Amino acid sequence: MRQDWEPEDLIEVWTLLEDDMKRVRNKSGATRLGFALLLKFFEVEARFPESAKEIPAAAVDYVAHQVKVPAGAWADYDWQGDRIKRHRKEIREAYGFRANTEEDQERLAEWLAAELCPVELSRDRLAAAVVARCRNERIEPPAPGRVGRLVGKAVKDFEAQFCRSRVERISHATRSRLEDLVASSEDETGEAADGEVAVSGSGRSHFAELKADPGSPGLESLLAEVNKLERVRRLELPADLFADVSEKLVDAWRARASKEYPANLERMKPPRRLTLLAALCHVRQTEITDSLVGDRLWRPRVINCRLFGCG
């Protein structure tokens, strides 16, 4: 909740109406002030504050004046005992809400994984969606920390299912070719892993070359891009590999793959590693093709024949 409130905003949001005053009538002192502040906070946020610091100081002063209790009494409100539990129950009932349960949280995680994670990458927006759904269903949302864990579980579950479903579409031969992209790659000292010979004359793995920019325009860089494209095409990725998911999601996985080192990929479980590599290759194939086709100044006939199979 924001902490800065203009006087007119305080009056509009934090004024105790007739029904509110009836609910605080049988309470006194810190209990009266605390209940009134929780009541109005819940009306705005559809949840309870986690600590006294969440309540704006201006709101404390304004509500204290209405209930005729010194604002300093707010510091004496009991946040741990049975009384606050009764207050929360009474306030939920006043607004037609109920407390969330473990079953609610499981259901929310399943909903996120199935409906939102495929199209929304921001965890903050996923958390906001949880709170909004709870409000619509008249359920008190979990505490912010628990919402974060719920979102994390949903993302993990979605990614596991996403990777499994991608790998199921890839033939065993293509899986093997994807694995070869990071096999026998160099370590940080420049020596090939496990004493093997470096993959290319430049000493870089196919994976590193695939991620690399084409460099300065010229015949040599153009031929290098053609070689990349041919290598990706030989993987024989299914045309429908990512047909049922958003481009934004595929681009995000491609970006993740671009930041990984071969050693990191090799430590991953196969479904995740293969999905990252497939996303990188899928997007790079489109990028390289568009670049080559669009750059008409660097398309001699020999290049066209290699790309498009002419005689």
C-alpha positions in Angstrom: 0.0 0.0 0.0 1.2 3.5 -0.8 2.3 5.6 2.1 1.6 9.1 0.8 -2.0 10.2 0.9 -3.6 13.5 0.0 -6.3 14.7 2.4 -9.1 14.2 -0.2 -7.9 10.6 -0.8 -7.9 9.9 3.0 -11.5 11.1 3.2 -12.6 9.0 0.3 -10.9 5.7 1.3 -10.4 5.8 5.1 -13.6 7.3 6.3 -15.6 5.0 8.5 -19.1 4.7 7.3 -22.2 3.9 9.4 -21.8 0.1 9.2 -18.1 0.5 10.0 -18.9 2.5 13.1 -21.4 -0.1 14.3 -18.6 -2.8 14.1 -16.2 -0.8 16.3 -18.8 0.4 18.7 -18.3 -2.4 21.2 -14.5 -2.1 21.2 -12.2 0.3 23.0 -8.6 1.6 23.1 -6.0 0.0 20.9 -8.4 -2.8 20.1 -10.9 -0.3 18.7 -8.3 1.5 16.6 -6.6 -1.7 15.4 -9.9 -3.2 14.3 -10.9 0.0 12.4 -7.5 0.1 10.6 -7.7 -3.5 9.6 -11.2 -3.1 8.4 -10.4 -0.2 6.1 -7.1 -1.7 4.9 -8.9 -4.9 3.9 -11.5 -2.9 2.1 -8.8 -1.4 -0.1 -6.4 -4.4 -0.5 -8.6 -7.4 0.0 -6.0 -8.7 2.4 -4.6 -7.9 5.9 -1.4 -6.0 6.6 1.6 -8.1 7.6 2.8 -5.5 10.1 1.8 -2.2 11.5 4.2 -0.4 9.2 2.0 -1.2 6.2 -0.6 1.2 7.5 0.1 4.8 6.3 0.8 7.1 9.2 -1.7 9.6 7.8 -4.4 6.9 7.8 -3.6 6.0 11.4 -4.1 9.7 12.4 -7.3 10.1 10.4 -8.9 6.9 11.6 -7.8 7.5 15.2 -9.6 10.9 15.1 -12.8 9.2 13.9 -12.8 6.5 16.6 -11.7 8.9 19.3 -8.6 6.9 20.3 -5.1 8.4 20.4 -3.1 7.5 17.3 -0.2 6.2 19.6 -2.5 3.4 20.7 -1.9 1.7 17.3 1.6 0.6 18.7 -0.2 -1.3 21.4 -2.4 -3.4 19.1 -1.8 -7.2 19.7 -0.7 -8.8 16.4 -0.2 -12.3 17.9 -3.1 -13.3 20.1 -6.5 -14.7 19.6 -8.1 -11.3 19.4 -6.6 -10.4 16.0 -7.7 -13.8 14.8 -11.3 -13.0 15.8 -11.0 -9.5 14.2 -9.8 -11.0 10.9 -12.7 -13.5 10.9 -15.2 -10.8 11.6 -13.8 -8.6 8.9 -13.7 -11.4 6.3 -17.4 -12.1 7.1 -18.2 -8.4 6.8 -16.9 -8.3 3.2 -18.1 -11.8 2.2 -14.6 -13.3 2.1 -13.1 -16.5 3.5 -9.6 -17.6 4.5 -7.6 -19.4 1.8 -6.7 -23.0 2.3 -3.9 -25.3 1.1 -6.4 -26.7 -1.5 -7.0 -23.1 -2.8 -3.2 -22.6 -3.2 -2.8 -25.8 -5.0 -5.6 -24.9 -7.3 -4.1 -21.4 -7.9 -0.7 -22.9 -8.8 -2.4 -25.3 -11.3 -4.3 -22.4 -12.8 -1.1 -20.4 -13.2 0.8 -23.2 -14.7 -1.9 -24.1 -17.2 -3.3 -20.7 -18.2 -0.9 -17.9 -17.4 2.7 -19.2 -17.4 2.6 -20.0 -21.2 1.9 -16.4 -22.0 3.1 -14.3 -19.0 6.8 -14.3 -18.1 6.8 -11.7 -15.3 6.6 -13.2 -11.9 5.4 -9.9 -10.5 2.4 -9.9 -12.9 1.8 -13.6 -12.1 1.7 -12.7 -8.4 -0.7 -9.8 -9.2 -2.9 -12.2 -11.1 -3.1 -14.5 -8.1 -4.3 -11.6 -5.8 -6.8 -10.5 -8.4 -8.3 -14.0 -8.8 -8.6 -14.4 -5.1 -10.4 -11.1 -4.8 -12.8 -12.1 -7.6 -13.5 -15.3 -5.8 -13.9 -13.6 -2.5 -10.9 -15.5 -1.0 -8.3 -13.8 1.2 -5.1 -14.1 -0.8 -2.0 -15.7 0.8 0.6 -13.5 2.3 3.0 -11.9 -0.3 5.8 -14.2 0.6 3.6 -17.2 0.2 2.3 -15.8 -3.1 5.9 -15.6 -4.3 6.4 -19.3 -3.4 3.2 -20.2 -5.1 4.2 -18.5 -8.3 7.6 -20.2 -8.1 6.0 -23.6 -7.9 3.7 -22.8 -10.8 6.6 -21.7 -13.0 8.6 -24.8 -12.1 5.7 -27.1 -12.9 5.0 -25.3 -16.2 8.6 -25.5 -17.3 8.9 -29.1 -16.5 5.7 -29.9 -18.5 6.8 -27.6 -21.3 10.2 -29.3 -21.6 8.7 -32.8 -21.5 6.2 -31.9 -24.2 8.9 -30.4 -26.5 11.2 -33.4 -26.2 8.3 -35.8 -27.0 8.1 -34.1 -30.4 11.8 -34.5 -31.2 13.1 -37.7 -32.8 15.9 -39.6 -31.1 18.2 -38.7 -34.1 17.5 -35.0 -33.6 18.0 -35.2 -29.9 21.4 -36.8 -30.5 22.3 -34.0 -33.0 21.3 -31.3 -30.4 23.5 -33.0 -27.8 26.4 -32.9 -30.2 26.2 -29.1 -30.3 27.7 -28.8 -26.8 29.8 -32.0 -26.9 33.6 -31.7 -26.9 33.5 -28.0 -26.2 36.4 -26.1 -24.9 36.8 -25.1 -21.2 37.9 -21.6 -20.1 41.6 -22.4 -20.6 41.1 -22.9 -24.3 41.7 -26.6 -24.2 39.1 -29.1 -25.5 37.2 -30.9 -22.8 38.4 -34.4 -21.9 41.4 -34.0 -24.1 39.3 -34.0 -27.3 40.0 -32.0 -30.4 38.2 -28.7 -30.7 35.1 -28.8 -32.8 36.0 -26.1 -35.3 39.1 -24.6 -36.7 38.4 -21.4 -34.7 38.5 -23.5 -31.5 34.9 -22.9 -30.7 32.1 -25.4 -30.3 29.1 -25.5 -32.7 27.1 -24.1 -29.8 29.4 -21.1 -29.4 29.4 -20.5 -33.2 25.7 -20.7 -33.4 25.3 -18.0 -30.8 27.9 -15.7 -32.3 27.1 -12.6 -34.3 28.0 -12.7 -38.1 30.6 -10.0 -37.7 31.6 -7.5 -40.4 29.8 -7.7 -43.7 31.8 -9.7 -46.3 31.9 -12.9 -48.2 33.7 -14.8 -45.4 31.1 -13.8 -42.8 28.3 -14.6 -45.2 29.7 -18.1 -45.9 30.0 -18.6 -42.1 26.3 -17.7 -41.7 25.4 -20.1 -44.5 27.3 -22.9 -42.7 25.4 -22.1 -39.5 22.1 -22.3 -41.4 23.0 -25.6 -43.0 24.1 -27.1 -39.6 20.8 -26.0 -38.0 18.7 -27.5 -40.9 20.6 -30.8 -40.5 19.2 -31.0 -37.0 15.7 -31.6 -38.6 13.8 -29.9 -35.9 10.0 -30.6 -36.2 8.1 -27.7 -37.9 5.5 -27.7 -35.2 8.0 -27.9 -32.3 6.8 -24.5 -30.8 3.6 -24.1 -32.8 1.4 -24.1 -29.8 3.2 -21.6 -27.6 3.8 -17.8 -27.9 6.8 -16.4 -29.7 7.5 -14.4 -26.5 8.0 -17.7 -24.6 10.2 -19.2 -27.3 12.3 -16.0 -27.5 12.7 -16.1 -23.7 14.1 -19.7 -23.8 16.4 -18.7 -26.7 17.7 -15.9 -24.6 18.3 -18.2 -21.7 20.2 -20.6 -23.9 22.4 -17.8 -25.3 23.6 -17.0 -21.8 24.5 -20.6 -20.9 27.9 -22.2 -21.2 28.2 -25.8 -22.5 29.3 -27.0 -19.1 26.2 -25.6 -17.5 24.0 -27.2 -20.1 25.6 -30.5 -19.6 24.8 -30.4 -15.9 21.1 -29.9 -16.7 18.5 -32.7 -16.9 18.1 -33.7 -20.6 14.6 -32.3 -21.1 15.6 -28.8 -20.1 18.9 -28.9 -22.0 17.3 -30.2 -25.2 14.5 -27.6 -24.9 17.0 -24.7 -24.5 19.1 -25.9 -27.4 16.0 -26.5 -29.6 14.7 -23.0 -28.8 18.1 -21.5 -29.7 18.3 -23.4 -33.0 14.7 -22.7 -33.9 15.0 -19.0 -33.5 18.5 -18.8 -35.0 17.3 -20.6 -38.1 14.7 -17.9 -38.7 17.1 -15.1 -37.9 19.8 -16.3 -40.1 17.4 -17.1 -43.0 15.9 -13.6 -42.7 19.3 -12.0 -42.6 20.6 -13.9 -45.7 17.5 -13.4 -47.7 17.2 -9.7 -46.8 20.9 -8.9 -47.6 20.6 -9.0 -51.4 24.0 -7.3 -51.9 25.7 -10.4 -50.7 23.9 -13.2 -52.5 26.1 -14.4 -55.4 24.7 -17.4 -57.3 26.9 -19.9 -55.5 25.3 -18.8 -52.1 21.8 -19.1 -53.5 22.5 -22.6 -54.7 23.7 -23.7 -51.3 20.8 -22.2 -49.6 18.0 -23.0 -51.9 19.2 -26.1 -53.8 19.3 -24.7 -57.3 21.3 -26.4 -60.1 
